[in-house]
Amino acid sequence: APPPLHRRGHIHLIDYTPGPSNHTETSLLVDMTYLPYPEIPYIIVHTGDILLLLIFGFVYELAVRVYQHKNERRTAHERRVGTQLATLRYEAARKRAIGPSAFVETAKLERAVLATEKESEKLAQSRETRKARAAKLVKRCNQACNLLVMATYWGIAMVAVDGSRLSDASFESFDIVDSYNNRASSLWKGLFFPLSYNGLNYKIAQFGIDGDMRPSCVGALTVVWAARVTTGECVDIALKWRDATR
């Protein structure tokens, strides 16, 4: 008999092959005392491909974030001009406070301030142009990346669960008349929240998979997007921490 479908404090992954009299089971118990999850009865797991897609999503998102950060931040020359402008403004205000006796020096400094302000505006406009160009390139690369993953893994589910083995005891919100596929779909939506509620994108990630299996499966794009979202959040946290410690 198959093991019970819920064990508080562990994740129990079951490799199950349907059949009239035989099945194989492989259990992976992970201590989750503080974050208990229901056991996940899976029937398809492409471990190698999932690992490859996670690494690809991590490297790709990291490269995108580094490229965006490089184009969005102020250059060294722009920072020097900003420092120079602040210094000139300070000196001009100091000379202006002296009065008419420093009129010549004040006029020179004010002209220097105007010239530096123009240069600073040009550099800022150049940075905005650079950011817009980078955003267009990233958008095109994202589309190409998605098409590449879809074409490579068209019709292949990375993970699929057996909805018939998800009992109502594990999912108290399920109605008895819910289909097995709906149970499996609700499981994935809960585990991938909020990624699963990204509307059309989540459905596109399952294109090519057999229609009957689609609700119970996770496509290759979902794995890549999960890696990208996680990497992006980590990069954002690292950048905020760096800015706070400067």
C-alpha positions, 0 to 999 in steps of 0.5 A: 500500500502506498504511504500516507499522503501527509506527514507534518514536518517533511516533504515526501517525494514519490516516484510513482509508475501507475500499473495494475500490480506494481509501482516504484517509490523513491522517497526524499524526506526533507525536514520542514518542521517550521514550514510543513508541506503536503507530500508531492506524488510525482509521476514525471521528474526530469532532474537533469533538465531541471538543474540545467534550466535552473542554472541557465535561468540563474546565469541569464538573469544575473547577466541581464541585471549586471548589464542593466545596472551598468547602463543605469548607473552614473559613469565615473565622468558623470560623478566627477562632473556632479562633484565639480558642479557642487563645488562650483556652486558652493564657491559661487555662493561664497563669492556672492556673499562677499559683495561687489568687491568679488564681482569679477570672480563671482561672474566667472564662477557663475559662467562656469556653473552654467557650463557645468550644468549644461554638461551634466544635463547632456550626460544625464540625457545620454544615460537615459538614452542608454537605459532605453536602448538597454531595455529594448535589447533586454526585451528582445533577449527575453523573447529569444530566450523564451522561444529557445526554451519552448522550442527545445522542450516543446511538449515535455513536462519537467514535473508532473504530479498524480492528482489522484493521490492528492487526498482531500485531507491534504487540501481541505479547500478542495471540493469532493467533485474536483477533478484530479487535474484540478487538484494537481493544478491547485497544488502547483499554483500554491507552490509557485505563487505568485508566479502562477498568477502571472496570467497569460505567461503561466499558460504560455509556459505549458504550451505543447504539453498534452491538454489532459496533462497540462494542469498537473505539469510544470513546463520548462519555461516555468522552471527558468522563470522561477530561477530568474525571479529568485535571482532577480530578488537576490540581486535587488537585495544585494544592491540595496544592501550595498547602497545602504552600507556606502 
